[in-house]
Amino acid sequence: MNLNARRILVLNAGYEPLGLTSIRRGVVLVQSQTADAVIESKQFLHTPSRRIPVPSVIRLKRMVRRPQGRLSLNRHNILRRDGYTCQYCGRRGRVLTIDHVVPRSRGGQDTWENLVTACLECNTRKGDRTPEEAGMPLLRRPRPPSYLAWITFEMPDVPEEWAQFLPQFRAKRVYAD
């Protein structure tokens, strides 16, 4: 088993999601009794003398301060936040651009609230105008991702058993409320 291929969800003592860890670190935390296995996977680590169950979700025994979880504002994270979908026409794909809702020439900043994913055709058509001026309404108002979104952003598929601990996964959205 590749110890770095899968990740383990780490919960605080109060079952609040803290982040992800590697299988190796998760097993060490459980074996050292720093954490308890909440949900175990069907996989095992094999040592010369025993089989060690690999947890899918672990809970720390002590409360720790939740990390800020501020996601870096970059192209990759904007594409992931918008689901690789043009926010003007709804076209999906990976050949997309980043558009300033309020153009930089008009004082638009590089912020989560002003950057959206756009296909090349829509970005060109919108040009140096606002969506209202171009007659191109946004499918969704851009917002910063929720504090938990960074946990699932690095994983293409979130295991179903994590849904009870990740409210934004249940709601199928990553935007903050």
N, C-alpha and C positions, 0 to 999 in steps of 0.2 A: 504494500500500500504506500502510495506517495504521501508522506506526512504533511506536505505543504499544499496539496491539491484542494482539500476540503477545509472548511472553516467551522469553528464552533462559536455559537452565540453565547456571549457572557452577560449575565444578569447581575444586578446589585442584590444585596441581601433582601431588599424589598421588591424583587422581581422587575426592576426597571432595567431596560436594555442599556448596556454600557458600550458594547462594541463586539468585535470579532477577534478571535485568536486562532492560532494554528492548532492542529490536532496535537502536536507534540506538547505545546504549552498547556493546552486544556487538560490533557491526561496527567501532566505533572501537577497541575493545580488540584485535581481530584485526588491523586495518589498521595499528595502531601497534606491532604485534608484542609486545604485552604478554600476549596470549593466543593459543592455537591453536584452530582450529575442529576439534572432535572429530567432530561429526556436522553435516552441512550439510542445510538444508531444500531444497525444490525451488523456493524463491522467490529473487528477485534484487532488489536496489536498483538503480535505473537513474539514472546521472548523465549529463550531456551527452556524456561521452567513453567511458564503459564501464559494464559490468554488474558489480555486486558481489554475490557469493553471500551469502545470509543464513544464518548458522549456527543450528542448533537447540540444540547443546551446545558450550560453549567450556571450555577448560582454561587456567587461568592458568599462566604459566611459572615463577612464584615461589610458594613456600609462603607462605600468609598465615594468620593466626590465625582459626579458625572462630568466627563470631559465636555468642553464647550461645544464641540461638534460643528464648528464653523467650517463649511465646505469651501474649498478654494474656488474663486471665481475664475474659471477658465473655459475654453471652448468645449473640452470633453465633458465637463460637468453640466454645461448649459444644454448640450445635446442630450445627455442622459436625463436631465430634469424634464425636457420637453418630449422625451420618448422618441427621439430621432424622427420627429414629425414637424413639417412646416406649419408654423403657427398662423399662417394666412390661408393656405389652401388645403391643408390636411394631408399633403403628400408625405408618405413615409419613405425613408431610405437613409443611406449614410453619406450621400453626396449633398450635403447641406451647408449653408453659410450661417453666419451669426449676423443678425440685423439689430441696429439700434432703433428702438421704437421712436424715440425722439432723436433725430439725427445729431451727430456730434457737432455739425456746423451750426446747430441751433442750441447748443449747450447741453446736449444729451451726454450723460455720464456712462461710464462702464460700471453698471450696477446690476444686481439680479433683477431689479424691477424695470430695467431699460433694455435688456438684451433678450432676444428670442431667436429661436431656430427658424430659418427660412430657406426655401429652395432657391436656387439661382434665379429662376424665372420671376418669382415673387419679389425677391430682393431687388432685382433690376427694375421691375415694374414700379415698385414703391419709390425707389430712388431716394432723393433728398427731401422726402415729405413725411408727414406723420401718417399713421394708418387712416385717420379720418379724412385728411386731405386727399389721399390716394384712393379712397373708397374701398379700403381693404381692412375690414375689422379683424381683430385678433380672435382666434378660437378660444384662447384662455389668457387672462391677464397674468403677466409674468410676476412671480413672487420668489422670494428666497426659499430653497428647499427646507423642509422641517428638520429639526435637530436629529431625527432618527434616519433621515434619508441617506446620510453618508454611510450608514451601516450597510444598507442594501445596494448602494451604488456600485460597490466593488464586486458584487456578485451578480452574474447574469441570471441565475435562477435561485430564488429564495425557497428553502425547504418549507413544505406545508406546515410541519410541526412548529415552525417559528411564528406562525400567524397570530397565535394567541398572545405573544409577547410584543409584537410589532403592529400597533394599531394602524399605521399608514399602509401596511401591506394588506390588512383586511379591507381597508377602504379603497384599495387600488389607486392611491394617489401619493405623490411625494411633496406636494405643496404645503406650506405652513398654513394654518388656519388663522 
